[in-house]
Amino acid sequence: MNENLIVVSADGHAAAPLETYRSYLEQRFHADLDALIAGEEHEYRQRVAGPAHPTPEAMAAFDDRGAMASGGEDGSFDLARRLVEMDAEGCACEIVHSGTQAAPPLWYGAANHQYPPELQWAGVRAYHRWLAELMGGSDGRMVGVGEPGPCLDIAATVAELEWLAGQGYVSVGVPGIITDPTLAPLYDPSYYEPIWAACADLGLVLSVHAGWGNRQGVVYQFFDAFATRLAEMGGELDRMKVEQIAMTLQAELDGSAESPLRLNLGPLRVMWQLMLGGVFDRHPALKLALTEVRADWVPATLATLDQRAAAPTCTSNARPASTSLRTAPSPRRRSTVRRWRCAMRSGWNSSCSGWTTRTTRERGPTRGSGSRWPSPVCPRATPGRSWARTPSRSTGSTGPVWPRWPS
């Protein structure tokens, strides 16, 4: 039996060469941008993007369309090229996070050296405005995930959330993407409350991506350690050594204690801290999306949370004994934690994003459920049928006719 569906990438990424952001920054930050370009852009490409890039041998095995060989990675910031690659891959829409191999973040990411909060916040706002412009030309096929920034000025953060929602963003990262030990914990009942309330009111889904909770500079430290391991191999690269390098990088990313993407407690604890802090009790409409952090840990975690919620007292220092939940965590998991069912395909996403997860949205909330996500039914994606093709309004190129997305 054939089933209509829409193919969505729930883990797309975008970033531009640093000079691109100049017109989105206040004049007083231009000298800082010059310093960032001179001091970090080339370093990032050499020490981070370079070692992570597939070898020619690997590209020969998977780049069967020649997408990367012909410059497909420019889809990180080139909208026309991105839409071409999305069409070629049958991808109707992308949920777009920050960060690619094209350039380092604009002061605000773990793939930066350390920068003060003022620069981090300026970079976040400039990135948001650049991505909003890119999204605006995509005819609804790109929807953004915003960055929370340092969250030192809660009123400014809420104002930015309102701006994001008005520009078509559908999600925002949970505060703490860059760890700051001076900030209140997520379960604090008061500090982040205006943020949770704004996200619930605006329909912005809270997002946790792999790497949440890292400190600035950790990405450089990881690739320095990896480069040392490669140097120890020595000699000329042959096929066996190339395959060994690829396997080593994957193993280091998955399991190394230094890896910024290692699945440790960092991104996982967001869910239980928000639950035990009563955030979803106070804001039932609030949703949490987990991206690139697997889900095998969720059942055992919910069982533990249920036990803690049922206990009459709590002796842990993590939450006061007076904290109570209106509902045990497991019954609310369907409405609180939204995780896209994924068809995993490891590889370098030629259109935009670097190592990524390609996602097939098999089932999900429909328009009538109050969700801002599109309906999962796409008549032109029926197996055995050809997609109608028409010139794209944004690029003039020929591509599939996609359904209209909710505003």
Steps between C-alpha positions, in 0.01 A plus 500: 500500500637838399510776758543868427762681702718808511874454533647753742852548624462564872872572533593742223766761569598835356783751543669760283856624454557751778520806274137432400380605845649850490184669377300330777729625779499834672787723387670479839564128450666528158852518642428189703379330182825595325694341785286185486552464125875553529545281805251216477336444161804343333590317820154347515519373144845353554459347845130412512333485158809360328557189714126425507466522122462171309809377319502482118469122531194536721343756267550267204294242688201713598499820289335321211321812378818708512321740733798568723753492219301774325476727804189371672637600839430860403138415579598590855444863400403500131122461488477415129752219538332375815162472330658314207645242738178474699311432178753238395468325837120517504507713814191716536606707799786546745503591867817708507747520789808718521847388399670339199845441359477830310618721787511521879203640690486875550649501855216298655584131447704217646697508174641838601771605738370675810320832453314732740120484524459835322665362186313171528168685510592728210598193297177318580285792389697550178480129418124501562448786257715345231319164529159670500587655166612161365180340626294775343618402153437128546121508450445333835747217445740615774386557856747623758612397846617807688791531741416593861816707550660557842161572672644763732235756403171310517291789368725530193484124451120502507491790253722296268270199533207715394699620200594141407138384508402792280762398242384140468736326741338195658745413776776632724785332683466441872708750701839359588620394155823666609552408862515786749539390863378840618152450351213349694424130436217419263280376785518840671133597547544868423804600291398354162125524554451793255681295233286190555184711498601678180585174321166349603304807391689539172495130408879473501616143566794466738787323323789295635767404246806282547776710654268694733677612817856530366741778582649722234827368359416131547474433124854625437629293789337187359638541149845581639491167682378324185776660289754362745360151447521540123860620521588186688394295194772663285594421139299525180127445499387179335148360479533304822627803685222720359240253624674486836489880526125504425436229759719678753318830453161332540617322814646821641181696432286227657703406804795724573481686829617810313236474225256795485235263361545214746168383641562587862264628764519858370220505241304223673453669834301781338191280482495393863602840634209664317261228615609501864501878498130488416550698176260286299244504781496878493505512117313197361530630143880503514680236293855362510675354192805274531734500200799273447502371859331163434205382710609168646548670838147644514299199633735432792521871576121536507469197726747655744321834485168328570648341812640833617172679432309238703738520797361703793832674557816569310839488669699603195663841493391530138146606586327608821276255685214746454510467122201305370373401157136515404548205264760223503753547216412194289132582428597842366783378279292487182400863528816635658789333324478496124757285329497457125519138381821488305646300218868546582744544218850588612689721262588852400186678391599646166229764498568681818582352827796272562449180696128476543191291542266466207146472627181352363202644678276194502228618731448807708261768617274637228385852441192442710704404806627850563847415368688744279653211304359416155258217438676169430296436185669594172311371194799558274723278713299185430728207403474418132385848398705775344517832676357788303769749415473874472745795513584596858388850595821559696758365253328470163625141481278200437411301809221303663175673583486505878188547711443828672620512861306654789583861567 
